[in-house]
Amino acid sequence: MSTLELIESKVSELSVTEVLELQDWINEYLEDHAQLSPEFLASIDRGVSDLKEGRCRVVKGA
């Protein structure tokens, strides 16, 4: 049994609350280890520029 298969097996034994906590942990782990590609950094720069220039939508009630 591979490590991934073992983890999958154990996750299936968790409660929904525990799985959601695990999901949060995995999301944080991935964010902490994400590499910022040049394309992603450029998209952030474009977004900041759009906000400064007023090229954005405001969703009321959100």
PDB file of N, CA, C, O and CB in Angstrom:
ATOM      1  N   MET A   1       0.853  -1.178   0.000  1.00  0.00           N
ATOM      2  CA  MET A   1       0.000   0.000   0.000  1.00  0.00           C
ATOM      3  C   MET A   1       0.895   1.235   0.000  1.00  0.00           C
ATOM      4  O   MET A   1       1.797   1.362   0.827  1.00  0.00           O
ATOM      5  CB  MET A   1      -0.969   0.001   1.228  1.00  0.00           C
ATOM      6  N   SER A   2       0.633   2.136  -0.933  1.00  0.00           N
ATOM      7  CA  SER A   2       1.431   3.354  -1.008  1.00  0.00           C
ATOM      8  C   SER A   2       1.051   4.305   0.126  1.00  0.00           C
ATOM      9  O   SER A   2       0.013   4.144   0.767  1.00  0.00           O
ATOM     10  CB  SER A   2       1.244   4.042  -2.375  1.00  0.00           C
ATOM     11  N   THR A   3       1.894   5.280   0.356  1.00  0.00           N
ATOM     12  CA  THR A   3       1.613   6.280   1.387  1.00  0.00           C
ATOM     13  C   THR A   3       0.311   7.002   1.084  1.00  0.00           C
ATOM     14  O   THR A   3      -0.496   7.234   1.984  1.00  0.00           O
ATOM     15  CB  THR A   3       2.768   7.289   1.496  1.00  0.00           C
ATOM     16  N   LEU A   4       0.101   7.358  -0.176  1.00  0.00           N
ATOM     17  CA  LEU A   4      -1.132   8.057  -0.550  1.00  0.00           C
ATOM     18  C   LEU A   4      -2.360   7.186  -0.288  1.00  0.00           C
ATOM     19  O   LEU A   4      -3.371   7.670   0.220  1.00  0.00           O
ATOM     20  CB  LEU A   4      -1.084   8.470  -2.031  1.00  0.00           C
ATOM     21  N   GLU A   5      -2.272   5.914  -0.632  1.00  0.00           N
ATOM     22  CA  GLU A   5      -3.392   5.007  -0.373  1.00  0.00           C
ATOM     23  C   GLU A   5      -3.680   4.891   1.122  1.00  0.00           C
ATOM     24  O   GLU A   5      -4.841   4.831   1.529  1.00  0.00           O
ATOM     25  CB  GLU A   5      -3.100   3.622  -0.957  1.00  0.00           C
ATOM     26  N   LEU A   6      -2.637   4.859   1.934  1.00  0.00           N
ATOM     27  CA  LEU A   6      -2.796   4.793   3.382  1.00  0.00           C
ATOM     28  C   LEU A   6      -3.474   6.062   3.905  1.00  0.00           C
ATOM     29  O   LEU A   6      -4.380   5.993   4.735  1.00  0.00           O
ATOM     30  CB  LEU A   6      -1.430   4.594   4.066  1.00  0.00           C
ATOM     31  N   ILE A   7      -3.028   7.212   3.413  1.00  0.00           N
ATOM     32  CA  ILE A   7      -3.634   8.486   3.830  1.00  0.00           C
ATOM     33  C   ILE A   7      -5.100   8.533   3.420  1.00  0.00           C
ATOM     34  O   ILE A   7      -5.957   8.919   4.215  1.00  0.00           O
ATOM     35  CB  ILE A   7      -2.870   9.686   3.217  1.00  0.00           C
ATOM     36  N   GLU A   8      -5.391   8.140   2.182  1.00  0.00           N
ATOM     37  CA  GLU A   8      -6.780   8.126   1.720  1.00  0.00           C
ATOM     38  C   GLU A   8      -7.643   7.233   2.596  1.00  0.00           C
ATOM     39  O   GLU A   8      -8.777   7.583   2.924  1.00  0.00           O
ATOM     40  CB  GLU A   8      -6.856   7.659   0.267  1.00  0.00           C
ATOM     41  N   SER A   9      -7.111   6.094   2.970  1.00  0.00           N
ATOM     42  CA  SER A   9      -7.839   5.165   3.821  1.00  0.00           C
ATOM     43  C   SER A   9      -8.135   5.795   5.184  1.00  0.00           C
ATOM     44  O   SER A   9      -9.247   5.682   5.700  1.00  0.00           O
ATOM     45  CB  SER A   9      -7.042   3.866   3.995  1.00  0.00           C
ATOM     46  N   LYS A  10      -7.144   6.450   5.751  1.00  0.00           N
ATOM     47  CA  LYS A  10      -7.317   7.079   7.063  1.00  0.00           C
ATOM     48  C   LYS A  10      -8.267   8.275   6.987  1.00  0.00           C
ATOM     49  O   LYS A  10      -9.056   8.491   7.907  1.00  0.00           O
ATOM     50  CB  LYS A  10      -5.958   7.524   7.621  1.00  0.00           C
ATOM     51  N   VAL A  11      -8.203   9.041   5.925  1.00  0.00           N
ATOM     52  CA  VAL A  11      -9.093  10.196   5.770  1.00  0.00           C
ATOM     53  C   VAL A  11     -10.536   9.743   5.730  1.00  0.00           C
ATOM     54  O   VAL A  11     -11.411  10.423   6.266  1.00  0.00           O
ATOM     55  CB  VAL A  11      -8.750  10.987   4.498  1.00  0.00           C
ATOM     56  N   SER A  12     -10.799   8.617   5.110  1.00  0.00           N
ATOM     57  CA  SER A  12     -12.175   8.114   5.027  1.00  0.00           C
ATOM     58  C   SER A  12     -12.733   7.751   6.402  1.00  0.00           C
ATOM     59  O   SER A  12     -13.945   7.597   6.556  1.00  0.00           O
ATOM     60  CB  SER A  12     -12.234   6.896   4.108  1.00  0.00           C
ATOM     61  N   GLU A  13     -11.867   7.614   7.391  1.00  0.00           N
ATOM     62  CA  GLU A  13     -12.304   7.292   8.751  1.00  0.00           C
ATOM     63  C   GLU A  13     -12.593   8.540   9.584  1.00  0.00           C
ATOM     64  O   GLU A  13     -13.116   8.438  10.694  1.00  0.00           O
ATOM     65  CB  GLU A  13     -11.249   6.451   9.445  1.00  0.00           C
ATOM     66  N   LEU A  14     -12.256   9.717   9.053  1.00  0.00           N
ATOM     67  CA  LEU A  14     -12.435  10.960   9.795  1.00  0.00           C
ATOM     68  C   LEU A  14     -13.879  11.446   9.729  1.00  0.00           C
ATOM     69  O   LEU A  14     -14.627  11.106   8.813  1.00  0.00           O
ATOM     70  CB  LEU A  14     -11.498  12.035   9.256  1.00  0.00           C
ATOM     71  N   SER A  15     -14.248  12.247  10.719  1.00  0.00           N
ATOM     72  CA  SER A  15     -15.558  12.901  10.680  1.00  0.00           C
ATOM     73  C   SER A  15     -15.499  14.038   9.658  1.00  0.00           C
ATOM     74  O   SER A  15     -14.418  14.450   9.238  1.00  0.00           O
ATOM     75  CB  SER A  15     -15.970  13.439  12.099  1.00  0.00           C
ATOM     76  N   VAL A  16     -16.652  14.531   9.271  1.00  0.00           N
ATOM     77  CA  VAL A  16     -16.703  15.639   8.316  1.00  0.00           C
ATOM     78  C   VAL A  16     -15.952  16.850   8.880  1.00  0.00           C
ATOM     79  O   VAL A  16     -15.228  17.525   8.149  1.00  0.00           O
ATOM     80  CB  VAL A  16     -18.175  16.015   7.990  1.00  0.00           C
ATOM     81  N   THR A  17     -16.120  17.121  10.159  1.00  0.00           N
ATOM     82  CA  THR A  17     -15.428  18.245  10.793  1.00  0.00           C
ATOM     83  C   THR A  17     -13.916  18.075  10.694  1.00  0.00           C
ATOM     84  O   THR A  17     -13.200  19.029  10.390  1.00  0.00           O
ATOM     85  CB  THR A  17     -15.851  18.377  12.265  1.00  0.00           C
ATOM     86  N   GLU A  18     -13.437  16.877  10.947  1.00  0.00           N
ATOM     87  CA  GLU A  18     -12.000  16.615  10.867  1.00  0.00           C
ATOM     88  C   GLU A  18     -11.494  16.739   9.433  1.00  0.00           C
ATOM     89  O   GLU A  18     -10.393  17.240   9.205  1.00  0.00           O
ATOM     90  CB  GLU A  18     -11.682  15.221  11.417  1.00  0.00           C
ATOM     91  N   VAL A  19     -12.285  16.289   8.472  1.00  0.00           N
ATOM     92  CA  VAL A  19     -11.881  16.412   7.069  1.00  0.00           C
ATOM     93  C   VAL A  19     -11.789  17.884   6.675  1.00  0.00           C
ATOM     94  O   VAL A  19     -10.867  18.281   5.962  1.00  0.00           O
ATOM     95  CB  VAL A  19     -12.878  15.669   6.144  1.00  0.00           C
ATOM     96  N   LEU A  20     -12.735  18.689   7.133  1.00  0.00           N
ATOM     97  CA  LEU A  20     -12.689  20.122   6.837  1.00  0.00           C
ATOM     98  C   LEU A  20     -11.468  20.783   7.473  1.00  0.00           C
ATOM     99  O   LEU A  20     -10.856  21.666   6.874  1.00  0.00           O
ATOM    100  CB  LEU A  20     -13.967  20.806   7.327  1.00  0.00           C
ATOM    101  N   GLU A  21     -11.117  20.356   8.682  1.00  0.00           N
ATOM    102  CA  GLU A  21      -9.897  20.865   9.324  1.00  0.00           C
ATOM    103  C   GLU A  21      -8.662  20.446   8.525  1.00  0.00           C
ATOM    104  O   GLU A  21      -7.732  21.234   8.353  1.00  0.00           O
ATOM    105  CB  GLU A  21      -9.791  20.350  10.785  1.00  0.00           C
ATOM    106  N   LEU A  22      -8.657  19.219   8.046  1.00  0.00           N
ATOM    107  CA  LEU A  22      -7.556  18.731   7.218  1.00  0.00           C
ATOM    108  C   LEU A  22      -7.471  19.532   5.924  1.00  0.00           C
ATOM    109  O   LEU A  22      -6.381  19.885   5.475  1.00  0.00           O
ATOM    110  CB  LEU A  22      -7.731  17.231   6.909  1.00  0.00           C
ATOM    111  N   GLN A  23      -8.626  19.816   5.330  1.00  0.00           N
ATOM    112  CA  GLN A  23      -8.658  20.605   4.103  1.00  0.00           C
ATOM    113  C   GLN A  23      -8.044  21.985   4.334  1.00  0.00           C
ATOM    114  O   GLN A  23      -7.266  22.467   3.510  1.00  0.00           O
ATOM    115  CB  GLN A  23     -10.100  20.741   3.589  1.00  0.00           C
ATOM    116  N   ASP A  24      -8.391  22.617   5.447  1.00  0.00           N
ATOM    117  CA  ASP A  24      -7.802  23.919   5.773  1.00  0.00           C
ATOM    118  C   ASP A  24      -6.290  23.806   5.917  1.00  0.00           C
ATOM    119  O   ASP A  24      -5.550  24.659   5.427  1.00  0.00           O
ATOM    120  CB  ASP A  24      -8.416  24.481   7.066  1.00  0.00           C
ATOM    121  N   TRP A  25      -5.833  22.755   6.589  1.00  0.00           N
ATOM    122  CA  TRP A  25      -4.399  22.562   6.786  1.00  0.00           C
ATOM    123  C   TRP A  25      -3.700  22.365   5.446  1.00  0.00           C
ATOM    124  O   TRP A  25      -2.643  22.948   5.205  1.00  0.00           O
ATOM    125  CB  TRP A  25      -4.137  21.359   7.709  1.00  0.00           C
ATOM    126  N   ILE A  26      -4.284  21.547   4.575  1.00  0.00           N
ATOM    127  CA  ILE A  26      -3.676  21.303   3.261  1.00  0.00           C
ATOM    128  C   ILE A  26      -3.631  22.593   2.450  1.00  0.00           C
ATOM    129  O   ILE A  26      -2.624  22.877   1.802  1.00  0.00           O
ATOM    130  CB  ILE A  26      -4.458  20.214   2.489  1.00  0.00           C
ATOM    131  N   ASN A  27      -4.703  23.375   2.475  1.00  0.00           N
ATOM    132  CA  ASN A  27      -4.717  24.654   1.749  1.00  0.00           C
ATOM    133  C   ASN A  27      -3.613  25.580   2.247  1.00  0.00           C
ATOM    134  O   ASN A  27      -2.910  26.195   1.446  1.00  0.00           O
ATOM    135  CB  ASN A  27      -6.085  25.343   1.898  1.00  0.00           C
ATOM    136  N   GLU A  28      -3.458  25.681   3.562  1.00  0.00           N
ATOM    137  CA  GLU A  28      -2.396  26.518   4.125  1.00  0.00           C
ATOM    138  C   GLU A  28      -1.016  25.970   3.744  1.00  0.00           C
ATOM    139  O   GLU A  28      -0.113  26.736   3.408  1.00  0.00           O
ATOM    140  CB  GLU A  28      -2.533  26.602   5.664  1.00  0.00           C
ATOM    141  N   TYR A  29      -0.860  24.669   3.795  1.00  0.00           N
ATOM    142  CA  TYR A  29       0.403  24.032   3.425  1.00  0.00           C
ATOM    143  C   TYR A  29       0.758  24.365   1.974  1.00  0.00           C
ATOM    144  O   TYR A  29       1.893  24.735   1.674  1.00  0.00           O
ATOM    145  CB  TYR A  29       0.318  22.498   3.623  1.00  0.00           C
ATOM    146  N   LEU A  30      -0.215  24.231   1.088  1.00  0.00           N
ATOM    147  CA  LEU A  30       0.023  24.508  -0.333  1.00  0.00           C
ATOM    148  C   LEU A  30       0.347  25.983  -0.565  1.00  0.00           C
ATOM    149  O   LEU A  30       1.220  26.312  -1.368  1.00  0.00           O
ATOM    150  CB  LEU A  30      -1.200  24.104  -1.167  1.00  0.00           C
ATOM    151  N   GLU A  31      -0.356  26.866   0.139  1.00  0.00           N
ATOM    152  CA  GLU A  31      -0.068  28.293   0.014  1.00  0.00           C
ATOM    153  C   GLU A  31       1.352  28.607   0.475  1.00  0.00           C
ATOM    154  O   GLU A  31       2.066  29.380  -0.165  1.00  0.00           O
ATOM    155  CB  GLU A  31      -1.077  29.114   0.822  1.00  0.00           C
ATOM    156  N   ASP A  32       1.755  27.998   1.592  1.00  0.00           N
ATOM    157  CA  ASP A  32       3.091  28.235   2.135  1.00  0.00           C
ATOM    158  C   ASP A  32       4.186  27.717   1.209  1.00  0.00           C
ATOM    159  O   ASP A  32       5.298  28.246   1.208  1.00  0.00           O
ATOM    160  CB  ASP A  32       3.222  27.581   3.499  1.00  0.00           C
ATOM    161  N   HIS A  33       3.880  26.685   0.417  1.00  0.00           N
ATOM    162  CA  HIS A  33       4.897  26.077  -0.437  1.00  0.00           C
ATOM    163  C   HIS A  33       4.729  26.410  -1.923  1.00  0.00           C
ATOM    164  O   HIS A  33       5.441  25.876  -2.774  1.00  0.00           O
ATOM    165  CB  HIS A  33       4.873  24.589  -0.257  1.00  0.00           C
ATOM    166  N   ALA A  34       3.788  27.289  -2.218  1.00  0.00           N
ATOM    167  CA  ALA A  34       3.553  27.655  -3.615  1.00  0.00           C
ATOM    168  C   ALA A  34       4.715  28.501  -4.118  1.00  0.00           C
ATOM    169  O   ALA A  34       5.247  29.358  -3.412  1.00  0.00           O
ATOM    170  CB  ALA A  34       2.209  28.422  -3.772  1.00  0.00           C
ATOM    171  N   GLN A  35       5.081  28.232  -5.346  1.00  0.00           N
ATOM    172  CA  GLN A  35       6.105  29.050  -5.968  1.00  0.00           C
ATOM    173  C   GLN A  35       5.404  30.117  -6.787  1.00  0.00           C
ATOM    174  O   GLN A  35       4.490  29.829  -7.561  1.00  0.00           O
ATOM    175  CB  GLN A  35       7.070  28.193  -6.849  1.00  0.00           C
ATOM    176  N   LEU A  36       5.836  31.328  -6.610  1.00  0.00           N
ATOM    177  CA  LEU A  36       5.219  32.437  -7.320  1.00  0.00           C
ATOM    178  C   LEU A  36       5.837  32.548  -8.706  1.00  0.00           C
ATOM    179  O   LEU A  36       6.949  33.051  -8.868  1.00  0.00           O
ATOM    180  CB  LEU A  36       5.385  33.762  -6.534  1.00  0.00           C
ATOM    181  N   SER A  37       5.102  32.072  -9.695  1.00  0.00           N
ATOM    182  CA  SER A  37       5.582  32.103 -11.072  1.00  0.00           C
ATOM    183  C   SER A  37       5.545  33.531 -11.593  1.00  0.00           C
ATOM    184  O   SER A  37       4.793  34.358 -11.077  1.00  0.00           O
ATOM    185  CB  SER A  37       4.738  31.173 -11.972  1.00  0.00           C
ATOM    186  N   PRO A  38       6.340  33.827 -12.602  1.00  0.00           N
ATOM    187  CA  PRO A  38       6.305  35.166 -13.199  1.00  0.00           C
ATOM    188  C   PRO A  38       4.909  35.524 -13.722  1.00  0.00           C
ATOM    189  O   PRO A  38       4.490  36.679 -13.641  1.00  0.00           O
ATOM    190  CB  PRO A  38       7.323  35.257 -14.336  1.00  0.00           C
ATOM    191  N   GLU A  39       4.200  34.539 -14.253  1.00  0.00           N
ATOM    192  CA  GLU A  39       2.852  34.805 -14.765  1.00  0.00           C
ATOM    193  C   GLU A  39       1.911  35.200 -13.638  1.00  0.00           C
ATOM    194  O   GLU A  39       1.101  36.114 -13.793  1.00  0.00           O
ATOM    195  CB  GLU A  39       2.304  33.577 -15.502  1.00  0.00           C
ATOM    196  N   PHE A  40       2.015  34.509 -12.499  1.00  0.00           N
ATOM    197  CA  PHE A  40       1.157  34.818 -11.363  1.00  0.00           C
ATOM    198  C   PHE A  40       1.482  36.201 -10.818  1.00  0.00           C
ATOM    199  O   PHE A  40       0.576  36.980 -10.523  1.00  0.00           O
ATOM    200  CB  PHE A  40       1.310  33.758 -10.262  1.00  0.00           C
ATOM    201  N   LEU A  41       2.760  36.513 -10.681  1.00  0.00           N
ATOM    202  CA  LEU A  41       3.151  37.834 -10.193  1.00  0.00           C
ATOM    203  C   LEU A  41       2.669  38.932 -11.137  1.00  0.00           C
ATOM    204  O   LEU A  41       2.243  39.995 -10.686  1.00  0.00           O
ATOM    205  CB  LEU A  41       4.673  37.914 -10.027  1.00  0.00           C
ATOM    206  N   ALA A  42       2.734  38.680 -12.447  1.00  0.00           N
ATOM    207  CA  ALA A  42       2.246  39.665 -13.427  1.00  0.00           C
ATOM    208  C   ALA A  42       0.740  39.853 -13.284  1.00  0.00           C
ATOM    209  O   ALA A  42       0.241  40.970 -13.418  1.00  0.00           O
ATOM    210  CB  ALA A  42       2.593  39.221 -14.871  1.00  0.00           C
ATOM    211  N   SER A  43       0.015  38.772 -13.013  1.00  0.00           N
ATOM    212  CA  SER A  43      -1.436  38.898 -12.852  1.00  0.00           C
ATOM    213  C   SER A  43      -1.779  39.706 -11.601  1.00  0.00           C
ATOM    214  O   SER A  43      -2.764  40.444 -11.591  1.00  0.00           O
ATOM    215  CB  SER A  43      -2.090  37.508 -12.779  1.00  0.00           C
ATOM    216  N   ILE A  44      -0.980  39.570 -10.557  1.00  0.00           N
ATOM    217  CA  ILE A  44      -1.180  40.388  -9.358  1.00  0.00           C
ATOM    218  C   ILE A  44      -0.938  41.858  -9.692  1.00  0.00           C
ATOM    219  O   ILE A  44      -1.717  42.723  -9.292  1.00  0.00           O
ATOM    220  CB  ILE A  44      -0.237  39.928  -8.211  1.00  0.00           C
ATOM    221  N   ASP A  45       0.131  42.139 -10.420  1.00  0.00           N
ATOM    222  CA  ASP A  45       0.427  43.520 -10.815  1.00  0.00           C
ATOM    223  C   ASP A  45      -0.702  44.109 -11.656  1.00  0.00           C
ATOM    224  O   ASP A  45      -1.080  45.266 -11.467  1.00  0.00           O
ATOM    225  CB  ASP A  45       1.747  43.581 -11.595  1.00  0.00           C
ATOM    226  N   ARG A  46      -1.243  43.316 -12.585  1.00  0.00           N
ATOM    227  CA  ARG A  46      -2.373  43.795 -13.402  1.00  0.00           C
ATOM    228  C   ARG A  46      -3.589  44.078 -12.538  1.00  0.00           C
ATOM    229  O   ARG A  46      -4.282  45.074 -12.747  1.00  0.00           O
ATOM    230  CB  ARG A  46      -2.733  42.765 -14.488  1.00  0.00           C
ATOM    231  N   GLY A  47      -3.852  43.218 -11.575  1.00  0.00           N
ATOM    232  CA  GLY A  47      -4.991  43.420 -10.682  1.00  0.00           C
ATOM    233  C   GLY A  47      -4.856  44.671  -9.848  1.00  0.00           C
ATOM    234  O   GLY A  47      -5.823  45.413  -9.678  1.00  0.00           O
ATOM    235  N   VAL A  48      -3.667  44.916  -9.323  1.00  0.00           N
ATOM    236  CA  VAL A  48      -3.419  46.132  -8.538  1.00  0.00           C
ATOM    237  C   VAL A  48      -3.599  47.358  -9.421  1.00  0.00           C
ATOM    238  O   VAL A  48      -4.209  48.344  -9.005  1.00  0.00           O
ATOM    239  CB  VAL A  48      -1.994  46.114  -7.921  1.00  0.00           C
ATOM    240  N   SER A  49      -3.075  47.298 -10.627  1.00  0.00           N
ATOM    241  CA  SER A  49      -3.224  48.396 -11.571  1.00  0.00           C
ATOM    242  C   SER A  49      -4.694  48.643 -11.898  1.00  0.00           C
ATOM    243  O   SER A  49      -5.137  49.791 -11.921  1.00  0.00           O
ATOM    244  CB  SER A  49      -2.440  48.107 -12.850  1.00  0.00           C
ATOM    245  N   ASP A  50      -5.446  47.586 -12.147  1.00  0.00           N
ATOM    246  CA  ASP A  50      -6.874  47.724 -12.435  1.00  0.00           C
ATOM    247  C   ASP A  50      -7.602  48.393 -11.280  1.00  0.00           C
ATOM    248  O   ASP A  50      -8.443  49.265 -11.496  1.00  0.00           O
ATOM    249  CB  ASP A  50      -7.497  46.356 -12.725  1.00  0.00           C
ATOM    250  N   LEU A  51      -7.282  47.990 -10.054  1.00  0.00           N
ATOM    251  CA  LEU A  51      -7.926  48.601  -8.894  1.00  0.00           C
ATOM    252  C   LEU A  51      -7.592  50.084  -8.787  1.00  0.00           C
ATOM    253  O   LEU A  51      -8.468  50.903  -8.510  1.00  0.00           O
ATOM    254  CB  LEU A  51      -7.509  47.881  -7.616  1.00  0.00           C
ATOM    255  N   LYS A  52      -6.326  50.428  -9.007  1.00  0.00           N
ATOM    256  CA  LYS A  52      -5.916  51.840  -8.936  1.00  0.00           C
ATOM    257  C   LYS A  52      -6.606  52.682  -9.998  1.00  0.00           C
ATOM    258  O   LYS A  52      -6.923  53.847  -9.759  1.00  0.00           O
ATOM    259  CB  LYS A  52      -4.402  51.962  -9.089  1.00  0.00           C
ATOM    260  N   GLU A  53      -6.839  52.099 -11.169  1.00  0.00           N
ATOM    261  CA  GLU A  53      -7.451  52.816 -12.285  1.00  0.00           C
ATOM    262  C   GLU A  53      -8.984  52.747 -12.247  1.00  0.00           C
ATOM    263  O   GLU A  53      -9.650  53.316 -13.112  1.00  0.00           O
ATOM    264  CB  GLU A  53      -6.941  52.250 -13.605  1.00  0.00           C
ATOM    265  N   GLY A  54      -9.536  52.061 -11.262  1.00  0.00           N
ATOM    266  CA  GLY A  54     -10.978  51.977 -11.156  1.00  0.00           C
ATOM    267  C   GLY A  54     -11.619  50.957 -12.084  1.00  0.00           C
ATOM    268  O   GLY A  54     -12.832  50.981 -12.294  1.00  0.00           O
ATOM    269  N   ARG A  55     -10.819  50.069 -12.637  1.00  0.00           N
ATOM    270  CA  ARG A  55     -11.352  49.035 -13.532  1.00  0.00           C
ATOM    271  C   ARG A  55     -11.708  47.800 -12.711  1.00  0.00           C
ATOM    272  O   ARG A  55     -11.009  46.786 -12.737  1.00  0.00           O
ATOM    273  CB  ARG A  55     -10.324  48.676 -14.654  1.00  0.00           C
ATOM    274  N   CYS A  56     -12.813  47.918 -11.986  1.00  0.00           N
ATOM    275  CA  CYS A  56     -13.241  46.805 -11.144  1.00  0.00           C
ATOM    276  C   CYS A  56     -14.743  46.898 -10.912  1.00  0.00           C
ATOM    277  O   CYS A  56     -15.361  47.937 -11.146  1.00  0.00           O
ATOM    278  CB  CYS A  56     -12.475  46.803  -9.794  1.00  0.00           C
ATOM    279  N   ARG A  57     -15.315  45.801 -10.450  1.00  0.00           N
ATOM    280  CA  ARG A  57     -16.735  45.768 -10.128  1.00  0.00           C
ATOM    281  C   ARG A  57     -16.882  45.742  -8.609  1.00  0.00           C
ATOM    282  O   ARG A  57     -16.055  45.170  -7.898  1.00  0.00           O
ATOM    283  CB  ARG A  57     -17.438  44.535 -10.785  1.00  0.00           C
ATOM    284  N   VAL A  58     -17.935  46.362  -8.136  1.00  0.00           N
ATOM    285  CA  VAL A  58     -18.270  46.289  -6.725  1.00  0.00           C
ATOM    286  C   VAL A  58     -19.538  45.469  -6.601  1.00  0.00           C
ATOM    287  O   VAL A  58     -20.569  45.801  -7.186  1.00  0.00           O
ATOM    288  CB  VAL A  58     -18.444  47.707  -6.097  1.00  0.00           C
ATOM    289  N   VAL A  59     -19.451  44.401  -5.838  1.00  0.00           N
ATOM    290  CA  VAL A  59     -20.621  43.540  -5.643  1.00  0.00           C
ATOM    291  C   VAL A  59     -21.214  43.905  -4.302  1.00  0.00           C
ATOM    292  O   VAL A  59     -20.593  43.698  -3.260  1.00  0.00           O
ATOM    293  CB  VAL A  59     -20.250  42.006  -5.711  1.00  0.00           C
ATOM    294  N   LYS A  60     -22.419  44.450  -4.331  1.00  0.00           N
ATOM    295  CA  LYS A  60     -23.062  44.872  -3.095  1.00  0.00           C
ATOM    296  C   LYS A  60     -23.641  43.678  -2.365  1.00  0.00           C
ATOM    297  O   LYS A  60     -24.161  42.748  -2.981  1.00  0.00           O
ATOM    298  CB  LYS A  60     -24.153  45.900  -3.377  1.00  0.00           C
ATOM    299  N   GLY A  61     -23.546  43.714  -1.062  1.00  0.00           N
ATOM    300  CA  GLY A  61     -24.087  42.643  -0.238  1.00  0.00           C
ATOM    301  C   GLY A  61     -23.169  41.459  -0.081  1.00  0.00           C
ATOM    302  O   GLY A  61     -23.557  40.445   0.499  1.00  0.00           O
ATOM    303  N   ALA A  62     -21.967  41.570  -0.584  1.00  0.00           N
ATOM    304  CA  ALA A  62     -21.032  40.445  -0.474  1.00  0.00           C
ATOM    305  C   ALA A  62     -20.133  40.631   0.720  1.00  0.00           C
ATOM    306  O   ALA A  62     -19.275  39.788   0.983  1.00  0.00           O
ATOM    307  CB  ALA A  62     -20.194  40.298  -1.747  1.00  0.00           C
TER     308      ALA A  62
END
